Amino acid sequence: MKKQVKQVLFSCTLNAIRSVMAEALFNKIAPENWKSVSCGVIAGPPDGFTFAVMEEKGILLDLNRQSQLFADVKADQVDYAVSLSVEAKYHIDKWSGLVPHEHWLVKEPFSADENREVQLKHYRLIRDEIGTHVIELIKRLTNNT
């Protein structure tokens, strides 16, 4: 009998950078009985730097992806939640008692005054930091099932 798939929600402010990275990294390495989705407090436009640094890791994101909102997600659809911004944490905290959750302190990679290579460097650091968190989360989730 196949085990039911469990779902992790990653959330941030725009659902364009941090939560998108976390969702993609999780889905690439998680066991088959786990999957992830992501959402944001508000809908942000697709972020080219996110697409670029994820492609460097062999993860191709859907160029036509639309940001999902908290309004699109119900607590009973989620087995575990992770917030990556203060704004997202506020929304997940409303689910207190319904969904186990945690908050990751991951800075936004924005620095508008920088050139493309410097921007990509910031995004790579964020991607790699999130990747470390994702690996640790998967270890905890799979040790508890």
TIDO-736529 format. One record per residue (C-alpha): x, y, z; residue in one letter. Coordinates in steps of 0.05 Angstrom, whole numbers, plus 5000, padded with zeros to 4 digits. Last residue first. Example, Ala and Ser with C-alpha at 12.3 -4.5 7.8 and 13.67 -1.06 7.14 Angstrom:
// residues 2
527349795143s;524649105156a;
***
This chain:
// residues 145
515651905205t;519752315253n;526652165223n;523952355154t;521653035178l;528053195216r;532752975159k;528453345108i;528853975150l;536453935155e;537053865080i;532254445069v;536054895117h;542554765080t;539154895013g;536355555040i;543355785056e;545755554987d;540155934951r;541356554993i;548856544978l;547456424905r;542557004903y;547857474933h;553057244882k;548057344826l;547058064848q;554558174848v;555057894778e;549158314753r;551758984780n;549959244849e;545859864867d;539359484873a;541559054931s;536358514941f;538057814965p;532657795019e;535457545084k;534056845110v;531856775183l;528056115177w;521556065215h;518455415238e;511855055233h;507454495259p;500454605230v;493854675267l;496154895336g;498255575310s;495155695241w;495056445254k;502556385264d;503056195191i;500356875170h;505057275215y;510956835194k;509557035122a;510457775138e;516657635179v;519757275119s;522056565105l;516256185136s;516355435139v;510154995144a;508854255159y;503253775143d;499354255098v;492654165063q;488754255128d;491854945136a;488755185072k;492755495015v;490355954959d;488956545006a;496256485028f;497956694957l;501056334898q;505756674851s;504756484778q;509556034741r;510556174667n;518056084667l;517155424702d;523455304742l;529254884717l;533354574773i;540254344751g;543954714806k;546055284759e;538755294737e;536855504807m;541656094803v;538756334737a;531356244754f;532256624819t;536057184783f;530257244734g;524957354787d;517757194769p;513157764791p;510757794862g;504057604890a;502757834961i;503357455026v;506956904989g;506156174971c;510055534963s;508954794951v;512754194976s;512753444967k;513852855013w;512552115003n;517652094946e;523352264992p;525652984987a;531653184943i;528953564883k;522253754915n;525854084973f;530454484928l;524654724885a;520254924944e;526055264980a;528055664919m;520855884906v;520056064980s;526256504977r;525256844909i;518456994879a;513156804930n;512557544946l;513157575022t;515456885041c;512356195047s;514555475043f;509054955052l;510854235064v;506153675041q;505652945059k;504252425006v;500051835030q;503851185034k;502950674979k;500050005000m;
***
